[in-house]
Each structure stands twice: as structure tokens, then as C-alpha cells.
């Protein structure tokens, strides 16, 4: 038996792992107590890494679909076929006829810019527009950079206002905080306060000092009411931000239109409670407001993201110890993008069918099905997917499920034949888990304390799989060899140079030229990781000579749409929200028996009074229906959801034929996204509005 160190790659927490191995076989996975960042924290998912590696359903060599059957094919034949077919479609129908969802991880994160540049298509999609796009839009408009994202300084704050987030289940999101449970416990031990605003009394709300059960989709109204109180009582104080900020007067004018008494009915929160919350936030020695998926994936996600930053700024808690701060990662992608002039953009072009805006070169995922289905110039006729399952993860997945067979060609880079990749013509398998090295290039930029840790591979990858970086670069080169993609000798030389250099060398260069001037070799010499210190104030330096925009015109123009909701009649029916679970990781960890065994993981949470009014009893089954579809699910009666709200977890729905996920199929559940509506988006940003979907619930 031998001991080894690695890092968990399954979520944003960046937890250090101690792995016990015997003759190349993983025997146990524990938290690394000597990791200075996660300090021994681990969740149940980490033990399942080996389950995925050794899964008999895992694809271990390229697979081609012919006449409804799958057959193995060599890598050279697979890459040649994929390059030829994609190039043919681009030559016939234009570069935008090929779409490619993207992904964020160490090696593919370095490879995708090369791949996207080579393909030259504007029809790109990713999980951004079903998740954090509003936060990135707020960063672009306020700070001038789409990935300059502030995070809560949870280790030093004294008042943590959390909206639409449940880090005890998610382990933190846009807040890399290994061991978040310990950090929240330490917050309260030092006399701090945790307030959770959520329609459901989540695991995090359950340990909070106060839980405010808001109506889904009304967070922007609450935030404006908090700002109203702060301005009306002359408590606004920008502190050090004042000398390089503008728009405070405009923000005050907008907030004046939303007194607590005016928004109480729509938010479901009493005006007195709103006023008390505003005063407590201002009075705290250090406070931070933070919002996540519940505030993003709704009708007013863009406004909510803007107002969260504005609340922190107006109270002097932005870029201040204990407030909303910026990480200084060892490999600084923000600084790199700033030097290359790629700070981000929004709305330069729009989707062909519905006219929704691009963000950072990507179109909203809610448009993918219609862009495949709708005839005309620019129609998507081929698709490359990377480690994604949009049939289960995007709104109205059933429509996308029907659209994918209309493609002329589809390539999926994936471990499994899942609900999406079963439609592919070709599946290219890559390495996973302990088979590859790991550095969290994206998530250290969101860390609540600066740190860095690099892990070497612990086991050899199977012979038939390749690394993400080489697959993406080789596919791009194959497309160009066959006359597809963007032209140019310099681009060809760039791709070949990157392929020769490799991802490890590129990472080493990013580290050496980063703010901490460390090398990959130094990280290898410190396998438990290196503590790089607490977050430090970084404004105005990070603004790149710009001023902090407290009231961007883009958001001000959208306020009238929000104000119109105050005249809406009260909702008498039910609305649907999603939820996270600690033992689940979106759609792809349900093939691990250790994670899905036990109590039903996919059930509808409904308030007992709402259930009784519909003749539904505990342990029964319900039919949940929306505009786009219906599902049948078991029911759990609970007062943890407010009246008028029901909740389903996301990522389930593994009963579709053609997928090869044996464990998941026997614990299939129902897909939340067979109920969510692709037409329901935040009109400002184009982000999917998963939360607050009107539904009917009847006995099954």
C-alpha cells in the first residue's frame, strides 16, 4: 500500500486528496489534512473518482455509430473522418454551420482558444449561459473585464448575506472555498452573522442565523429595496472607491423607486425585515453580499448580479477585507487577457433565429435547438460537444433531444455514451481523474484565499484514450487539413507549435509570468500546495485605467422591465425551482452506485398545504407539467419550501434509450429540464431562467 497526493477535480472547492493505492488500484480517498487551503475537507463525490475511472460503461477507445450500432475505430481513422466531415460542412454551408459547446478545465481550457480560433465559428455555446453569465456581464460592465469576478472574503467577514446559494450542498460556486462548512462555522464563532435568502430552507439556510424565504425571481427587487434604505438613511459610503467611481447618483435615483413597502408583496419579505436587514448590513464591521445560481438563472439575473456588486460597493465593502474581494491567482488569466486586449464583449452579434445577444463570443445555450431546427443560411448542421450533456442540462432538453438527430454530423469528446452523446456519429474518449495531472486554472481565480497546488498523474491512462489537449488540437489540425476552419499559415504554425509545446509547458509559462512568479517545478516540490496569503485590495489597479461603473446604462435601461412586475397580479399557482445535492454532480456522477444508492435522490419537494390542496399524500407520485412537457416523480412533503414553490434537483432523467449508463438507468429520476422553458430567458443577458417556472402538480 502506498500513499499519494492529488486534487479533486469534480467541483470548484479544489480540495486536496490523500489517495491510498495498492498495485495501481485506488483503495481509499481521504482529505489531505496538510493542504493549506482545504485543510482535510472532503465530500462523498471524491471517493467516486475511482468509480468513474474503472466504470465498465466508460468508453475506452474511439467509437463510430453506423446504422444504429457502435463500433470501435482507430484514432487516426476517427480524427481523419471527423476533420473531413466537419470541413465538408463548413465548405458547403459556411464556418458557422458547425457549432461547438466549450468547457472549462486545465488542459481543455488552454486548448479551446486554439480550437475555437481554428474552427472560426460564431455558433459557440457553453454552460456559461445556463449558469453564471449575469455575474460575468456585471463584471464586464462595471469593471471592464468579463472574468474579473469578486468573491466573498468569508474568512474575515462579519456579516455574510447569501442569496440563492447553497454552498453546503454545492461546496461553493464562483467562490472556491474548500471546507466551506468549517469556514461558515468560524464566521459565527468570531461573532459574525449568516443570513440566507432562498425560497427553500436549504442545508445552508438551516445553519444560518436568519433565513428569508423569498419568492423566486424577486431578488433584484429586494436588493433595490436594501439600497433604497441605505440611501434614504444617508448611510452610503464608498470609502476608497469614491475617487475612481461614477454613477452613484444614478444608482440612488433608481433605488428611490423601490421602497421596502412597495416590494414586500412581490418578494414575500416583510418591509420591516428588509429595513432591518439593510441596517444590519451597513452596521457590520465588514460585510459581504453574495449571490449564485438562484439569482442568475431567473428572469432578472442580470439586474440581480449588478445590484449585488452595487450593494457591496455602496456600503464600502467592495475590494475591502471581509467584503467582496478579488483573488490573485498564480496563473492569472485576467491579466493575460488584459494584456492581449481580450477583456470581453457583449451583443456584438446576435443569434440567427431569436436575436439573443452573444457574450464573450458565445450564444445563449437556450437557442441551440432552434438554431439546429430552423432552415436558412447559418443553420447549425454539425456539432462538436466536449464533456457536456446539454439534453439534461439546458432548458427544454426534450426539444434539443429531438433536434440533434437532424444534424448532418456530430462529434462528442466524452467518457460516456450519455443522453446527448448517443446522438453523435463519433465519440472520442479522453483521460479522467487520477490518470492525468491537475491544476485548477479557472477556480484559483475565484478562491477565497490565494493558493496553488499541482498534482501529477497517479495511474497510467488506458491505452485507447488520449488527453484533452491533444484531442482538441489534433481535431483542429485535421479540420484544417481537409480545407475547413479559418485559413492562414500563421494559424497553422500556431496550432502546431501549441501541440508541440503541450499543456504542461504552457501552464509553467503562465505560472512563471504570473504575479507570484512560481514555477511548475516549485509546485511539484510542494505537493500539498502553497498558501499564497489572504485576499488583498486590488482596485483601481485591476481596472486597467478605467473607472468603476456603479450604474451602467445597460442595467439602468432594464429597470423599467423590473418595475413593471410590481403591477403583476399575485401568483396563485405553483412555480418550480431547482436544487443541488452533495452526493450529485450535475448529470454525470449518477453512474456511481455509491453516490446514488439509498433514499430516492430525485423527488419533488412540496409544502404539505400545497400537497393537501391537490390531493397528494406523502410517499405518493405526482405529475408535474409546464408549457413544454411533463414528468412523473415521487413526492416529499416538507415545510422547507415556502408555499407556492416546488423543487426538483437537476441532472436526472436517465431513462432515454440509446444511452449506456447502466447504474444511472436503474436510478433514472426525471429531468428538471424536461419542464424548464427555452423561451424563458433573462431578456437582458440571454441567460436561461430555470427558476420560477410556472407548473401544475396533480396526482400521478
DODRENPA-616640 format. One line per 5 residues: their letters; for each residue x, y, z of C-alpha. Coordinates in steps of 0.02 Angstrom, whole numbers, plus 50000, padded with zeros to 5 digits. Example, Ala and Ser with C-alpha at 12.3 -4.5 7.8 and 13.67 -1.06 7.14 Angstrom:
! DODRENPA-616640
as	50615/49775/50390; 50684/49947/50357
! end
This chain:
! DODRENPA-616640
xxxxx	50000/50000/50000; 50069/50171/49952; 50009/50349/49987; 49993/50482/49852; 49927/50659/49836
xxxxx	49807/50730/49709; 49670/50863/49694; 49484/50835/49674; 49428/50895/49503; 49241/50870/49522
xxxxx	49185/51042/49582; 49251/51215/49622; 49311/51181/49800; 49488/51125/49748; 49506/51001/49892
xxxxx	49672/50915/49918; 49663/50725/49921; 49767/50588/50002; 49750/50431/49896; 49796/50257/49957
xxxxx	49843/50139/49816; 49889/49956/49804; 49973/49895/49644; 49895/50035/49541; 49722/50014/49616
xxxxx	49641/50153/49719; 49596/50083/49890; 49542/50241/49981; 49525/50428/49956; 49535/50548/50103
xxxxx	49551/50734/50125; 49731/50795/50137; 49749/50873/50310; 49910/50959/50258; 49832/51054/50114
xxxxx	49841/51236/50174; 49683/51282/50077; 49557/51140/50103; 49634/51077/50267; 49572/50898/50252
xxxxx	49397/50933/50190; 49319/50803/50075; 49142/50764/50015; 49067/50598/49959; 49100/50632/49774
xxxxx	49289/50621/49790; 49282/50435/49831; 49186/50409/49668; 49329/50469/49557; 49394/50291/49551
xxxxx	49217/50231/49510; 49217/50336/49352; 49394/50283/49304; 49350/50099/49320; 49170/50109/49260
xxxxx	49130/49965/49141; 49017/50086/49045; 49161/50204/49012; 49217/50221/48830; 49400/50168/48813
xxxxx	49428/50187/48625; 49350/50294/48488; 49176/50236/48439; 49083/50260/48274; 48894/50244/48256
xxxxx	48838/50151/48100; 48657/50100/48065; 48613/50118/48249; 48760/50014/48312; 48926/50068/48389
xxxxx	49093/50001/48330; 49273/50036/48383; 49383/50136/48264; 49566/50187/48271; 49616/50362/48325
xxxxx	49692/50403/48156; 49533/50349/48064; 49422/50441/48189; 49516/50606/48179; 49527/50596/47990
xxxxx	49341/50562/47974; 49293/50700/48095; 49406/50827/48011; 49343/50780/47838; 49157/50785/47881
xxxxx	49166/50947/47979; 49269/51029/47843; 49146/50972/47708; 49001/51050/47801; 49095/51213/47830
xxxxx	49147/51224/47647; 48968/51193/47590; 48870/51295/47716; 48996/51415/47795; 49100/51411/47953
xxxxx	48951/51448/48066; 48866/51287/48010; 48973/51197/48140; 48936/51234/48323; 49045/51188/48469
xxxxx	48998/51194/48654; 49152/51228/48760; 49213/51179/48932; 49323/51244/49071; 49460/51134/49145
xxxxx	49650/51139/49150; 49707/51064/48985; 49549/51097/48881; 49543/51273/48949; 49713/51301/48870
xxxxx	49665/51209/48710; 49493/51281/48674; 49556/51455/48622; 49663/51371/48489; 49520/51256/48437
xxxxx	49393/51398/48427; 49511/51507/48327; 49544/51365/48206; 49360/51323/48182; 49315/51506/48156
xxxxx	49131/51483/48200; 49018/51606/48290; 48898/51468/48341; 48980/51426/48507; 48889/51378/48665
xxxxx	48937/51332/48843; 48868/51310/49019; 48900/51495/49050; 48728/51543/48984; 48639/51418/49096
xxxxx	48737/51474/49248; 48848/51624/49287; 48831/51735/49133; 48744/51877/49231; 48892/51889/49350
xxxxx	49012/51898/49205; 48906/52030/49119; 48907/52134/49279; 49097/52116/49287; 49114/52171/49105
xxxxx	49003/52323/49127; 49065/52377/49299; 49250/52328/49298; 49283/52320/49111; 49332/52136/49113
xxxxx	49214/51988/49098; 49312/51870/49211; 49364/51995/49345; 49244/51918/49470; 49243/51965/49654
xxxxx	49222/51830/49787; 49169/51838/49970; 49311/51857/50093; 49222/51729/50200; 49371/51703/50316
xxxxx	49368/51884/50378; 49190/51945/50355; 49073/51981/50499; 48909/51980/50403; 48876/51860/50259
xxxxx	48719/51894/50157; 48693/51746/50041; 48561/51749/49904; 48510/51596/49801; 48662/51494/49854
xxxxx	48682/51332/49949; 48868/51301/49971; 48843/51161/50098; 48774/51061/49950; 48874/51137/49807
xxxxx	49038/51159/49904; 49039/51339/49840; 49011/51412/49669; 49102/51565/49599; 49178/51550/49773
xxxxx	49317/51421/49781; 49315/51381/49966; 49369/51206/50012; 49290/51164/50179; 49153/51296/50168
xxxxx	49060/51217/50315; 49210/51248/50427; 49229/51425/50362; 49047/51466/50398; 49064/51391/50572
xxxxx	49217/51500/50604; 49119/51653/50544; 48989/51626/50680; 49121/51582/50812; 49201/51753/50789
xxxxx	49034/51838/50817; 48984/51854/50635; 48811/51826/50561; 48750/51723/50415; 48587/51771/50327
xxxxx	48520/51662/50185; 48390/51723/50061; 48313/51575/49970; 48139/51507/49929; 48192/51345/50013
xxxxx	48266/51316/50185; 48421/51236/50113; 48559/51147/50206; 48649/51314/50218; 48493/51409/50271
xxxxx	48468/51279/50407; 48629/51332/50496; 48606/51518/50464; 48562/51649/50595; 48418/51704/50485
xxxxx	48327/51632/50335; 48218/51743/50225; 48107/51636/50109; 48097/51749/49957; 47981/51722/49809
xxxxx	48080/51651/49662; 48143/51782/49540; 48119/51935/49652; 48298/51956/49714; 48326/52115/49613
xxxxx	48176/52196/49699; 48246/52150/49869; 48418/52218/49826; 48347/52383/49764; 48244/52399/49923
xxxxx	48402/52371/50028; 48490/52507/49928; 48337/52620/49950; 48353/52609/50139; 48540/52640/50135
xxxxx	48523/52794/50026; 48368/52861/50115; 48455/52850/50284; 48614/52930/50215; 48718/52777/50252
xxxxx	48803/52758/50083; 48994/52763/50097; 49105/52713/49951; 49262/52731/50057; 49417/52708/49947
xxxxx	49311/52676/49792; 49248/52857/49785; 49397/52928/49691; 49380/52813/49541; 49192/52776/49535
xxxxx	49049/52854/49442; 48861/52829/49435; 48820/52841/49621; 48685/52973/49592; 48603/52870/49455
xxxxx	48602/52718/49568; 48521/52819/49706; 48386/52882/49587; 48343/52705/49534; 48338/52639/49714
xxxxx	48220/52781/49762; 48086/52697/49657; 48088/52537/49762; 48049/52567/49946; 48029/52408/50051
xxxxx	47842/52435/50069; 47824/52433/49881; 47916/52268/49852; 47861/52171/50006; 47715/52084/49921
xxxxx	47815/52030/49769; 47965/51970/49868; 47865/51889/50007; 47977/51976/50135; 47904/52098/50259
xxxxx	47956/52281/50240; 48016/52287/50420; 48128/52137/50391; 48201/52221/50235; 48240/52380/50331
xxxxx	48317/52283/50475; 48425/52184/50353; 48489/52342/50267; 48537/52421/50433; 48622/52263/50496
xxxxx	48723/52251/50336; 48781/52432/50348; 48819/52421/50534; 48930/52267/50520; 49118/52299/50536
xxxxx	49141/52201/50374; 49000/52132/50268; 48980/52043/50102; 48831/52008/49990; 48847/51857/49876
xxxxx	48725/51778/49754; 48732/51623/49648; 48628/51510/49538; 48461/51561/49612; 48498/51743/49572
xxxxx	48570/51707/49399; 48452/51582/49319; 48295/51687/49328; 48201/51823/49236; 48309/51963/49308
xxxxx	48477/51878/49327; 48575/52023/49250; 48498/52153/49365; 48524/52043/49518; 48709/52017/49479
xxxxx	48735/52204/49454; 48644/52251/49614; 48744/52126/49719; 48905/52213/49669; 48822/52384/49691
xxxxx	48765/52341/49869; 48942/52291/49916; 49012/52450/49836; 48889/52574/49912; 48924/52507/50087
xxxxx	49113/52516/50060; 49131/52327/50062; 49191/52303/49883; 49379/52270/49873; 49392/52279/50062
xxxxx	49448/52150/50190; 49299/52048/50245; 49197/52105/50095; 49187/52067/49909; 49368/52048/49850
xxxxx	49473/51986/49705; 49591/51838/49705; 49771/51848/49644; 49795/51678/49563; 49968/51611/49525
xxxxx	49917/51586/49342; 49823/51748/49309; 49708/51730/49159; 49630/51901/49193; 49797/51987/49175
xxxxx	49841/51883/49021; 49677/51929/48936; 49702/52112/48980; 49874/52111/48900; 49805/52034/48741
xxxxx	49659/52156/48736; 49529/52021/48761; 49431/52094/48907; 49266/52028/48839; 49119/52091/48737
xxxxx	48930/52081/48733; 48799/52096/48597; 48918/52118/48450; 48814/51990/48356; 48652/51900/48392
xxxxx	48579/51728/48367; 48506/51695/48196; 48329/51641/48247; 48282/51738/48404; 48408/51878/48403
xxxxx	48480/51845/48576; 48649/51928/48612; 48818/51842/48611; 48928/51856/48764; 49114/51832/48753
xxxxx	49093/51751/48582; 48960/51626/48641; 48774/51621/48604; 48645/51575/48738; 48626/51387/48755
xxxxx	48437/51412/48757; 48449/51446/48569; 48542/51287/48520; 48391/51180/48471; 48310/51315/48365
xxxxx	48475/51352/48277; 48483/51168/48226; 48300/51154/48176; 48271/51316/48080; 48309/51315/47894
xxxxx	48410/51453/47813; 48585/51522/47797; 48688/51494/47953; 48588/51343/48012; 48692/51230/48125
xxxxx	48720/51068/48029; 48862/50993/48130; 48908/50997/48313; 49060/50961/48421; 49022/50931/48605
xxxxx	49152/50923/48742; 49115/50839/48910; 48937/50902/48908; 48761/50834/48917; 48650/50977/48858
xxxxx	48499/50863/48835; 48493/50857/49026; 48574/51024/49068; 48489/51152/48954; 48308/51213/48957
xxxxx	48181/51107/48865; 48305/50967/48843; 48172/50863/48757; 48169/50986/48612; 48358/50976/48594
xxxxx	48344/50787/48604; 48229/50794/48452; 48341/50920/48362; 48508/50829/48373; 48460/50689/48251
xxxxx	48431/50825/48119; 48618/50864/48116; 48719/50804/47968; 48865/50760/48082; 48909/50763/48268
xxxxx	49070/50729/48362; 49073/50709/48552; 49230/50710/48659; 49171/50617/48813; 49192/50473/48934
xxxxx	49017/50404/48910; 48879/50373/48787; 48753/50481/48880; 48586/50562/48839; 48673/50685/48721
xxxxx	48821/50589/48651; 48710/50443/48597; 48663/50556/48450; 48845/50576/48396; 48920/50495/48242
xxxxx	49086/50482/48331; 49138/50481/48515; 49319/50520/48559; 49366/50465/48737; 49489/50558/48847
xxxxx	49579/50528/49011; 49500/50565/49179; 49534/50587/49364; 49695/50516/49432; 49752/50470/49256
xxxxx	49802/50650/49222; 49888/50794/49306; 49784/50933/49379; 49793/51119/49414; 49637/51224/49441
xxxxx	49672/51360/49315; 49496/51434/49324; 49446/51408/49504; 49600/51479/49589; 49545/51644/49510
xxxxx	49389/51629/49621; 49475/51571/49780; 49431/51648/49948; 49616/51636/49993; 49759/51635/49870
xxxxx	49836/51463/49847; 49910/51348/49716; 49925/51159/49705; 49980/51046/49563; 49951/50858/49557
xxxxx	50042/50731/49449; 49952/50583/49370; 49940/50434/49488; 49897/50298/49363; 49927/50271/49178
xxxxx	49781/50314/49065; 49702/50170/48968; 49787/50136/48802; 49638/50184/48696; 49609/50358/48769
xxxxx	49703/50520/48743; 49724/50685/48835; 49601/50828/48812; 49733/50948/48747; 49798/50834/48610
xxxxx	49623/50781/48554; 49564/50961/48532; 49722/51016/48443; 49728/50862/48332; 49545/50884/48285
xxxxx	49575/51066/48240; 49726/51019/48133; 49626/50883/48046; 49485/51004/48002; 49612/51125/47927
xxxxx	49698/50985/47829; 49533/50949/47746; 49503/51130/47699; 49388/51184/47841; 49401/51313/47978
xxxxx	49491/51480/47972; 49631/51498/47844; 49807/51563/47864; 49984/51494/47877; 50018/51584/48040
xxxxx	49867/51500/48121; 49928/51330/48062; 50100/51363/48134; 50020/51422/48298; 49919/51261/48314
xxxxx	50069/51151/48276; 50177/51250/48397; 50049/51234/48537; 50033/51048/48503; 50222/51025/48516
xxxxx	50237/51135/48670; 50099/51043/48764; 49987/51096/48906; 50115/51070/49046; 50237/51192/48968
xxxxx	50101/51319/48935; 50046/51306/49117; 50225/51327/49175; 50241/51487/49073; 50080/51556/49148
xxxxx	50145/51520/49323; 50318/51593/49291; 50248/51755/49220; 50108/51765/49348; 50100/51883/49498
xxxxx	50184/51760/49618; 50323/51707/49497; 50318/51523/49542; 50355/51376/49428; 50278/51207/49398
xxxxx	50435/51131/49472; 50408/51227/49634; 50230/51164/49644; 50291/50986/49614; 50411/51010/49760
xxxxx	50265/51063/49870; 50134/50927/49832; 50018/50981/49974; 50002/51151/49893; 50066/51326/49932
xxxxx	49974/51457/50033; 49991/51624/49943; 49905/51727/50075; 49739/51815/50106; 49649/51918/49975
xxxxx	49712/52097/49957; 49631/52256/49891; 49666/52273/49704; 49567/52422/49642; 49591/52532/49546
xxxxx	49744/52439/49475; 49638/52295/49407; 49525/52416/49312; 49660/52448/49182; 49642/52637/49187
xxxxx	49452/52631/49184; 49331/52694/49316; 49217/52585/49419; 49042/52598/49343; 48911/52589/49480
xxxxx	48762/52616/49363; 48799/52553/49187; 48671/52612/49059; 48639/52432/49006; 48566/52392/49176
xxxxx	48478/52558/49202; 48378/52528/49043; 48317/52361/49110; 48248/52430/49273; 48081/52480/49194
xxxxx	48052/52297/49149; 48081/52250/49330; 47968/52388/49396; 47827/52325/49285; 47822/52164/49387
xxxxx	47757/52262/49536; 47591/52280/49444; 47576/52093/49410; 47433/52004/49498; 47481/51885/49637
xxxxx	47530/51711/49577; 47403/51583/49637; 47483/51430/49559; 47648/51343/49587; 47821/51387/49523
xxxxx	47968/51268/49505; 48146/51291/49566; 48297/51176/49555; 48414/51116/49690; 48587/51041/49718
xxxxx	48634/50886/49817; 48802/50848/49897; 48806/50671/49826; 48767/50726/49649; 48868/50822/49519
xxxxx	48756/50885/49381; 48711/50742/49264; 48865/50633/49253; 48902/50558/49425; 48742/50455/49432
xxxxx	48832/50303/49363; 48924/50282/49529; 48824/50163/49638; 48898/50231/49799; 48826/50403/49758
xxxxx	48650/50352/49703; 48610/50209/49822; 48498/50242/49971; 48347/50358/49979; 48271/50423/49817
xxxxx	48382/50563/49751; 48255/50637/49632; 48093/50686/49716; 47977/50837/49712; 47983/50944/49868
xxxxx	47812/51021/49901; 47736/51110/50052; 47610/51000/50145; 47470/51127/50123; 47502/51138/49935
xxxxx	47502/50948/49925; 47341/50930/50025; 47253/51057/49913; 47295/50945/49765; 47254/50778/49845
xxxxx	47436/50722/49854; 47499/50624/50004; 47670/50583/50073; 47752/50442/49976; 47640/50466/49826
xxxxx	47687/50513/49650; 47644/50673/49558; 47632/50730/49379; 47721/50897/49357; 47679/50990/49197
xxxxx	47740/51152/49117; 47718/51235/48949; 47848/51121/48870; 47819/50950/48948; 47781/50843/49098
xxxxx	47865/50716/49212; 47808/50596/49348; 47907/50594/49511; 47893/50536/49691; 47838/50669/49815
xxxxx	47917/50729/49977; 47807/50838/50088; 47911/50968/50180; 47897/51140/50254; 48073/51182/50196
xxxxx	47996/51253/50035; 47882/51404/50051; 47703/51388/49995; 47681/51409/49808; 47853/51336/49770
xxxxx	47903/51159/49721; 48079/51095/49692; 48162/50962/49585; 48350/50925/49579; 48438/50947/49413
xxxxx	48542/50821/49316; 48425/50671/49321; 48321/50592/49182; 48423/50440/49129; 48283/50337/49052
xxxxx	48315/50387/48871; 48353/50240/48757; 48521/50231/48673; 48624/50292/48820; 48744/50167/48901
xxxxx	48738/50211/49086; 48682/50053/49175; 48683/50116/49355; 48606/50284/49310; 48470/50199/49208
xxxxx	48416/50099/49361; 48408/50261/49462; 48345/50367/49319; 48240/50501/49403; 48162/50637/49297
xxxxx	48244/50783/49209; 48207/50955/49278; 48246/51019/49104; 48100/50925/49028; 47999/51059/49118
xxxxx	48105/51216/49101; 48067/51328/48953; 48196/51377/48822; 48091/51530/48782; 48107/51591/48962
xxxxx	48270/51688/48975; 48334/51845/49057; 48290/51968/48919; 48443/52073/48962; 48581/51941/48960
xxxxx	48504/51792/48871; 48540/51680/49020; 48420/51536/49047; 48282/51567/49175; 48269/51398/49260
xxxxx	48196/51463/49423; 48016/51517/49442; 47944/51408/49302; 47752/51401/49314; 47694/51221/49337
xxxxx	47541/51120/49383; 47554/50973/49502; 47424/50834/49506; 47420/50656/49574; 47504/50536/49454
! end
